[in-house]
Amino acid sequence: MSKILIRGAKVLGGAPQDVLIDGETIAGTGAGLSAEGAEVVEAGGKVLLPGLVDLHTHLREPGREDSETVLTGTRAAASGGYTAVFAMANTFPVADTAGVVEQVWRLGQEHGYCDVQPIGAVTVGLEGRKLAELGAMHESAAGVTVFSDDGKCVDDAVIMRRALEYVKAFGGVVAQHAQEPRLTEGAQMNEGVVSAELGLGGWPAVAEESVIARDVLLAEHVGSRVHICHLSTAGSVEIVRWAKSRGIQVTAEVTPHHLLLTDELVRTYDPVYKVNPPLRTERDVMALREALADGTIDIVATDHAPHPHEDKDCEWAAAAMGMVGLETALSVVQETMVDTGLLDWAGVADRMSVKPAQIGQATRHGRPVSAGEPANLTLVDTEYRGLVDPAGFASRSRNTPYQGRELPGRVTHTWLRGKATLVDGKLT
Ligand SMILES: [Zn+2]
């Protein structure tokens, strides 16, 4: 059956209406649409959003299939309401050639739970010394437009300048993991009161902020686009706000965990809270929420970073950095942004679908929920409240900081080009 009638859905949180999908396309929206020849999904007042788009996902394949694969990662994405993810380049081998990005792109096409757009490395082997084949990756079947050494910072100013100049030629963007390496040697957590008390190596805010300040100035000098990954400090927000007021082409993302969690949690010494950039202070969290609400921060990106049990189940200093995020992102955003009155559902659609699709040039995603548009959609039961149980995750990894925590909202359905990938909370 190629027709699906979604009955009584609050599109972007508005008044309930019907949405008819025909094949891969939205055929119509409105009240009392005919269900003739269509499978009916009773939305019952759930919120319908354009399929979410994640600009920052670690799918780990090739090379770390013990953490995640393109299949398990895209299944996790579909469970979380995503219809497209951008796969970070820090795989083994690194996605720094046309061959590797095409491999990831093909795996995404084969597995089909969501669209996979590979991100290319900025430098060969993420080593920060020599520019990778940016043009060849852009011209490959994968059509790469976003480049990042994420996990590592492009700390050499000349390399960063050249990368910005190079991507400008085809309208690409460099996504920077802003971390001054010398200022963060041996860093284990945010530098502040808690790190001093615990005696753990501190990660100062200025290590992030100084790189962002340099990069927005470089972007202005070159006239190119820079995207800042996972902003985590109030000072970073101020720099991006200043840069935007000058007309600099900068966009920025925040992760769900930086909108909710603080460095106080490190007192538990539970490595599930160890992440890069580190959890910061309550003041930073509040500044990040405000900046996401007022548009200074453009998007939410998960930085979904799966790790196998053995890499997290060890003492703090030895544990890997990162958290899984695809399956809880929307719930954390509801908790921190919607239920607090900072964003409405149209705002969530903008920050989690429309804008990330625009930054990454995923032109078939982040579209309006209206006739003629691709049927990439997600249906959310916003009234639901439940405890996070990682045993039910589709991801191969379980390193979530929310285990046992009550969070609002549950994605019940996801459609990718009119084909259901998630039905009643179960993957198809
Ligand atoms: Zn990063």
Boltz pocket constraint, residues with backbone or C-beta under 6 A from the ligand:
constraints:
  - pocket:
      binder: B
      contacts: [[A, 150], [A, 151], [A, 152], [A, 177], [A, 229], [A, 230], [A, 276], [A, 277]]
      max_distance: 6.0
